[in-house]
Amino acid sequence: MAETRDRIVDSTAELFRRQGYTGTGVKQIVTEASAPFGSLYHFFPGGKKQLGEEVIRWSGQMYLQLFVTVAGDAPDVATGVERFFDGAAETLRETGYADACPIATVALEVASTNEPLRKATADVFDSWISAATEWFAASGIARERARELSLHMLSALEGAFIFSRALRSTEPMHVAGAASAAAVREALAAASGKA
Amino acid sequence: MAETRDRIVDSTAELFRRQGYTGTGVKQIVTEASAPFGSLYHFFPGGKKQLGEEVIRWSGQMYLQLFVTVAGDAPDVATGVERFFDGAAETLRETGYADACPIATVALEVASTNEPLRKATADVFDSWISAATEWFAASGIARERARELSLHMLSALEGAFIFSRALRSTEPMHVAGAASAAAVREALAAASGKA
């Protein structure tokens, strides 16, 4: 039964990425998950809203884990940044520009319409900002500068998803990645007294 | 009658900004516009899809005009960039974080689900990228660099809307604006041989 629950969460996450929260119905979710209709309400008595909140938090955690893995494998933070953006560009291209940020579409849809889900996206974004800030700070960048770098980098990433998906082009993602990596290199040089 | 059509377009644009395309129904549109139900189909025989495409293109043009006005009033391009982001932050704060990019939510919702609307958002984004590129190039920045700056700036703007709305904070927008202005100043210095 745990497997069915996982399939429901997984299918919902994919539908949210591709079409958002509003356009995703419970019938489509159970169909995609090959799950009996009643199983959704068995695992999520609160229905789509409860499932939505769980999927936002779970997807946000998965995406943070992906960032940590890519970043951890890189020889330095600037290279880690560039690899993460390039990986996002490659995934977009491979999936016909469908597979992007797991929660951005939902975040915009619910920001002014659904407070519990808005709060879930805010918690996810806060966790990303904190993790990136810690990562930059650990490489010697002052904490305040590290937070600014993180906010600008994550904003550029989210915006590049919008432009790349709409324009069906990896150019915005590659440009945003190169610019973000350059900003990190500059902050590192300033921190080590070279600039 | 032309006034009714304008009210329909205007109300739809506001609903798209706040809740996206998928969650906006024709009944809500005519209610918000104080228009008779039939008038929507009188002016837009293709219904919500036709209206949606018109609103995307019209909103995109209005937003470009706002950028041109703010940018044109500034003493230099870097100040123009910072003022535009600061103005966006102020608008977010004043509207309870509801009034953001006119087409971002729609762009993400339709990118993989509705090709005519996807094309409309792509045309709008292309017009913004071209206008910003021309503006930067006119201040002496090489065209290729001007395009990169534009893509990075617009991505940061769109992403900052997502973070600011979700976090109910103007910080992401102000940080993205300051960073974008700094990147423009650097490119200007490089173009004039000062760096």
Boltz contact constraints between the chains, C-beta under 6 A:
constraints:
  - contact:
      token1: [A, 18]
      token2: [B, 112]
      max_distance: 6.0
  - contact:
      token1: [A, 19]
      token2: [B, 113]
      max_distance: 6.0
  - contact:
      token1: [A, 20]
      token2: [B, 109]
      max_distance: 6.0
  - contact:
      token1: [A, 22]
      token2: [B, 22]
      max_distance: 6.0
  - contact:
      token1: [A, 22]
      token2: [B, 23]
      max_distance: 6.0
  - contact:
      token1: [A, 23]
      token2: [B, 22]
      max_distance: 6.0
  - contact:
      token1: [A, 98]
      token2: [B, 112]
      max_distance: 6.0
  - contact:
      token1: [A, 104]
      token2: [B, 162]
      max_distance: 6.0
  - contact:
      token1: [A, 105]
      token2: [B, 108]
      max_distance: 6.0
  - contact:
      token1: [A, 107]
      token2: [B, 162]
      max_distance: 6.0
  - contact:
      token1: [A, 107]
      token2: [B, 166]
      max_distance: 6.0
  - contact:
      token1: [A, 108]
      token2: [B, 105]
      max_distance: 6.0
  - contact:
      token1: [A, 109]
      token2: [B, 20]
      max_distance: 6.0
  - contact:
      token1: [A, 111]
      token2: [B, 165]
      max_distance: 6.0
  - contact:
      token1: [A, 111]
      token2: [B, 166]
      max_distance: 6.0
  - contact:
      token1: [A, 112]
      token2: [B, 18]
      max_distance: 6.0
  - contact:
      token1: [A, 112]
      token2: [B, 98]
      max_distance: 6.0
  - contact:
      token1: [A, 113]
      token2: [B, 19]
      max_distance: 6.0
  - contact:
      token1: [A, 121]
      token2: [B, 166]
      max_distance: 6.0
  - contact:
      token1: [A, 122]
      token2: [B, 166]
      max_distance: 6.0
  - contact:
      token1: [A, 122]
      token2: [B, 167]
      max_distance: 6.0
  - contact:
      token1: [A, 125]
      token2: [B, 163]
      max_distance: 6.0
  - contact:
      token1: [A, 125]
      token2: [B, 166]
      max_distance: 6.0
  - contact:
      token1: [A, 148]
      token2: [B, 175]
      max_distance: 6.0
  - contact:
      token1: [A, 151]
      token2: [B, 172]
      max_distance: 6.0
  - contact:
      token1: [A, 151]
      token2: [B, 175]
      max_distance: 6.0
  - contact:
      token1: [A, 152]
      token2: [B, 175]
      max_distance: 6.0
  - contact:
      token1: [A, 152]
      token2: [B, 176]
      max_distance: 6.0
  - contact:
      token1: [A, 152]
      token2: [B, 179]
      max_distance: 6.0
  - contact:
      token1: [A, 155]
      token2: [B, 156]
      max_distance: 6.0
  - contact:
      token1: [A, 155]
      token2: [B, 159]
      max_distance: 6.0
  - contact:
      token1: [A, 155]
      token2: [B, 160]
      max_distance: 6.0
  - contact:
      token1: [A, 155]
      token2: [B, 163]
      max_distance: 6.0
  - contact:
      token1: [A, 155]
      token2: [B, 172]
      max_distance: 6.0
  - contact:
      token1: [A, 155]
      token2: [B, 176]
      max_distance: 6.0
  - contact:
      token1: [A, 156]
      token2: [B, 155]
      max_distance: 6.0
  - contact:
      token1: [A, 156]
      token2: [B, 156]
      max_distance: 6.0
  - contact:
      token1: [A, 156]
      token2: [B, 159]
      max_distance: 6.0
  - contact:
      token1: [A, 158]
      token2: [B, 159]
      max_distance: 6.0
  - contact:
      token1: [A, 158]
      token2: [B, 162]
      max_distance: 6.0
  - contact:
      token1: [A, 159]
      token2: [B, 155]
      max_distance: 6.0
  - contact:
      token1: [A, 159]
      token2: [B, 156]
      max_distance: 6.0
  - contact:
      token1: [A, 159]
      token2: [B, 158]
      max_distance: 6.0
  - contact:
      token1: [A, 159]
      token2: [B, 159]
      max_distance: 6.0
  - contact:
      token1: [A, 160]
      token2: [B, 155]
      max_distance: 6.0
  - contact:
      token1: [A, 162]
      token2: [B, 104]
      max_distance: 6.0
  - contact:
      token1: [A, 162]
      token2: [B, 107]
      max_distance: 6.0
  - contact:
      token1: [A, 162]
      token2: [B, 158]
      max_distance: 6.0
  - contact:
      token1: [A, 163]
      token2: [B, 125]
      max_distance: 6.0
  - contact:
      token1: [A, 163]
      token2: [B, 155]
      max_distance: 6.0
  - contact:
      token1: [A, 165]
      token2: [B, 111]
      max_distance: 6.0
  - contact:
      token1: [A, 166]
      token2: [B, 107]
      max_distance: 6.0
  - contact:
      token1: [A, 166]
      token2: [B, 111]
      max_distance: 6.0
  - contact:
      token1: [A, 166]
      token2: [B, 121]
      max_distance: 6.0
  - contact:
      token1: [A, 166]
      token2: [B, 122]
      max_distance: 6.0
  - contact:
      token1: [A, 166]
      token2: [B, 125]
      max_distance: 6.0
  - contact:
      token1: [A, 167]
      token2: [B, 122]
      max_distance: 6.0
  - contact:
      token1: [A, 172]
      token2: [B, 151]
      max_distance: 6.0
  - contact:
      token1: [A, 172]
      token2: [B, 155]
      max_distance: 6.0
  - contact:
      token1: [A, 175]
      token2: [B, 148]
      max_distance: 6.0
  - contact:
      token1: [A, 175]
      token2: [B, 151]
      max_distance: 6.0
  - contact:
      token1: [A, 175]
      token2: [B, 152]
      max_distance: 6.0
  - contact:
      token1: [A, 176]
      token2: [B, 152]
      max_distance: 6.0
  - contact:
      token1: [A, 176]
      token2: [B, 155]
      max_distance: 6.0
  - contact:
      token1: [A, 179]
      token2: [B, 152]
      max_distance: 6.0
